[in-house]
Amino acid sequence: MKNIAILGATGSIGINTLDVLSRHPDKYNVFALSANNNWEKMQKLCVKYMPEFAVMANADAAESLRKVVPDEVTVLQGEGSLNDIASHQRTDFVMAAIVGGAGLSSTFAAASSGKRVMLANKESLVLGGNLLINAAKISGAELIPVDSEHSAIFQCLQGGKEGLNKIQLTASGGPFLKTPSAELYNVTPKQACNHPKWKMGRKISVDSATLMNKGLEVIEAHFLFQLLPSKIEVVIHPQSIVHSFVYFEDGSVLSQLGLPDMRSAISYALSFPSRQTSGVEDLDLTKQAPLEFLSPDMDRFKCLGLAYEALEKGGSAPGTLNAANEIAVEAFLNKKIGFLDIGTTIEKTLAITPTSSLDTLVSVVENDLLSRQIAQSVIEPSLL
């Protein structure tokens, strides 16, 4: 019986993880859950799954939750408590599914404690890079990717990396793949969050619409698989059936296919190196629409190009990219800037923020904070 801590339990990855766990009560125990401030949803999860610990990032939310959970559930609050459950001696597997840089510290705590880290928080690798990889190596932790694209590559490379030539990450293209460029100026948050294939949170939905999500995945793939940026490509695949390609020197190409349902990747991360039922229906290609593959328009999807630029620049640049994106997306969702201003904000922030080497977690956090301040000043010049 493996004890599971789910960081970001009320989000789409968290809920899907709980669904998979529920199918295997003999294998997994829900040991700890965390959320930001949605204590009402957390209360329902606590009643249903009875974790030993429930952690709320928000203090008021934690206080509200304490009043309504069963006595057997201990409610904790704050980042320190998140780190505690991630590194708890009784925790076996950690689902790192907190969105954005907020998940950095707890992901590092899990990796430094030798846990199996089921990595859905790509930002931890974007910010921490080889620091996170090395922390896992030193502790003996396992980093198992949960993003469908990285899970696909991870699965295709189980036979080894010998003869590996390049990888290709597939991207749905988001809701604006065929929208005339002139209409992108007037895109609303509601339109940007209306993803055609995946049901996700608002922030990651906007990232998918700008293709920044794929840009962050390119950076994540660089660190996960130790590949040069030139060996990582992106291809638009609107049907989201093929989750990535792996190319070898002998002309062979491996890919992993499946319906667009995150439970497949979650289930594999839990059961690796074996497999188990996930609740996902079988793929029947005879009933699917024809599969399309298109090269991304780098002018149209400016954020993807910026991600490659940050990766080539190295050092703190990927962390700056991520911080600027989080600030810009939040401003867009709050209707302070337009959709196309997201890329402009990131570009200006990258140009202004000094690039440095990051050799400690403290330096990662400092760069993140500085980059956020600069991005905010780009949006609101009066803050300078």
Secondary structure, DSSP 8 states (H G I E B T S, - for coil): -EEEEEETTTSHHHHHHHHHHHT-TTTEEEEEEEESS-HHHHHHHHHHH--SEEEESSHHHHHHHHTTS-TTSEEEESHHHHHHHHH-TT--EEEE---GGGGHHHHHHHHHTT-EEEE--HHHHHHHTHHHHHHHHHHT-EEEE-SHHHHHHHHHGGG-STTEEEEEEEE--GGGTTS-GGGGGG--HHHHT--SS----HHHHHHHHHTHHHHHHHHHHHHHHT--GGGEEEEE-TT--EEEEEEETTS-EEEEE--S-THHHHHHHHHTTS----S-----GGGS-----B---TTT-HHHHHHHHHHHH-TTHHHHHHHHHHHHHHHHHTTSS-TTHHHHHHHHHHHHS------SHHHHHHHHHHHHHHHHHHH-GGG-
